[in-house]
Amino acid sequence: MKNIIIAGPGRNGKTALARKINEELDYFVINLDKLMTVFDKAYPQLDVRIAWDYDKATANVAPFLGHFLGIFTSNHGMANDLNLQKHVVKGNRFVLEGGHFDFEKIMPILKMYGIEALKDHFILVGLVQNKKTADDFFNDIRKYDTDDEWTYSFNDNELRELINRDLIPSNQFMTDYLMKFGFTIYDTSTERERVFDKIVEDIKSTSL
């Protein structure tokens, strides 16, 4: 099976879907937000902090993601004179999920590893919510927020401002952006579990 990339704006179910894929298809889950937090703690000079400047953080983490995806997906065994094939573990596969992907900067790096098109080497899943109103977003976040969610401490006015300023526009933008790079788009505005079931079945059929 190919490795999987799940991308999309915040609060669309990326982590929940990755967990489901782990449980049903035995993929190792890599959470990009946590990975970036590690970089922030270990190498603060790299400026890959989340909840800071989205565009800068996304651009700054792109070189790492390009080489990471290239090295762990390269199927010709060599990259920069390194024999990668001898380190391959059969059945070792991952799902990388997050929202900080700058594919314009990632793709030139992937080409160094013989990867010309993402869809030829990865299963690409884009999660968006384009069928929700601002009130729908607000009610769902208030209903399902837990204390480990980054929106948990927002007051009502702050949350509504975030929804109108960021969440709704970012879903519209990311739909077109991800489609440009070959992602299959799934809308999780309603019946999220049913959509997740469909995605898992699509992954299984893709991997046959």
N, C-alpha and C positions, 0 to 999 in steps of 0.2 A: 504494500500500500504506500501511496505517497504521503509525505508529511502534509500537515494542514495549517493554513493561516486563516484565522478568524479576525476580521477587521470591522470597524464601524465606530460611530460616536458612542459616548458614554450612556449607560443605563439601558442598553438594548439587549442584554442577555448574553454577552460574549463569554463571561466567566462561567455562567450556568450551563451554557451549551458545551464549553470545553470540559466541564465536569461530567456531563452526560456522555460525551465521546470517550472520556477516560474510562467510565464505568462500563460502557457497552462495547467499546472497540479496543480497549487497552492501549490507548495512546498516553504518553507522558505529557502533562500539561505544563507549559511555560507561560507564565503571566508577565506580560511586558511591563506593566506598572511596577511590579515587584522587582523585576530585573533593573529597571531604571532607578529605582530607589537604592538598590545595591551600588550602582554606579555613583549615585549622588553621595553615598556614605564613603565609598572607597576612593573615588576620584572626583571630588567636587569641582575641580578645575574644568571638567568636561561639560558642565552645565547641561546635564540631561535630567534635571529635576522635573517631576510631574507637578501639577497644580502651580505652575509658575508662568512661563511664557510658552504656550503650546507650540507655536511655530518654531521657535528657537530650539526647544527641547526635542521636537520631532526631527528637525534637521540635524541636530548634534548626535542623536543616537543612530541616524541612518547608516553611517559607515560601518558601525559595529554590526548592525542587522544584515547589511549586505554581505559581509565576510562570514558572519555566523551561518546564515542561510546557505551561502555558497559552499562553505567547507563541509557542512553536515549534509548537503544534498548532492554534491558533486558525484556524478556517476562514471566519470572517466578515470578516477583514481589519482589524478595528479593536479596540483595547483601550486604555482610558485615553487616548483621543484620538490614539493613535499609529496610523499607517497601516502595519500589519504585512504586508499582502498584497503590497505592492510589493517586499518583501525576500524573498519566497518563491523558492526554487530548485527547479525541477522535478526530482523524483527524489531530493531530499535527504531521507533518512530515517535514523532512528537506533534502536538498541536500548539502553535504559538498564537496567543490571543491578546489583542490590545487595540488601542486607538492611535498610537503615535507611529504611523507608517508614512514615510516620505518616499514613495516609490520612484519618483523622478531621480532621487539621489541613490536609491538602493539598486536600481536596475543596471546602471553602468558597472557597478561592482560585481553584480551577479554574472555579467557577461565575461568577466575574467575567469569564471569557473565553468564556462560553456553553457550558461543558462540564458537563453535568448528571450524566452517567454515564461512568465510565472506559471501559467496554466499547464505547461508541459511537464512541470516538476512538482507542483503543489496542488492540493485540493483547496480552492479559494472560496471562502464563505464570507459574504458581506451581510451584516445585520443592520437594518435601518428601521425607523418607525416614521413613516410618512402619512399614516392614516390617523394620527392622533392630533387632537386640538390641544391648546395650552392647558385647558382645564383637565383634559385626560392625563396629560403628563403630570400635572400637579397632584391629582388624586391618586394616581398609581404610585408616585414616589412617596407620598405621605403614607400610603397603605403598606408598602413593602419595604420601606427604609429600615435598616438595622443600624446599630451604633458603629458598625465598621464601614458604612457607606460614607463617601466624602460629602454628600449633601445632607447628612443627618442633622448637622448643627445649624443649617440655614433656617432663618425665620421665614414666614410666609411671603413677605415682600421680596426678600433676597432670592427665594426659590422661584417665584414667578418671573423675576427679572432674568435669572439664569435661563429659564425655559425659553423666554421670548428672544433673548439676546443670543443664546448659544445653541440650545438643544434643537429647536425647530430648524433654524438655518443650517446647522451642521448635518442634520439628517438629509436635507435636500441636496446639499453639496456633495456629501460622501456617496450618495447613490450614483451620481454621474462619475465621480472620481474613481470609485472602485470598479465600475463597469468598464472603464477605459483600460484597466489592467487585467481584465478577464475574470473578475469575481462574479460568482452567481449571487444575486441579491435575494434576500429573504426578509420579508416585513414582519416584525414581531409586535406590531401594534396591538393585535388581539390574538387570542388562542395560542399563546407562546409555546405551550407544551406540545400542541399539535404541530406547530411549525418545527420545533426541535425534532420531533419524531420523523418528520419529512426529511429534514437535513440528514439525519443519521441513515435513513434508508437511501438517500441519494449518494451518500459517501460509500455505502456498501456496494451499490450498483456501479459506481465509478471505479471501484477497486477490483471488480470482477475481471 
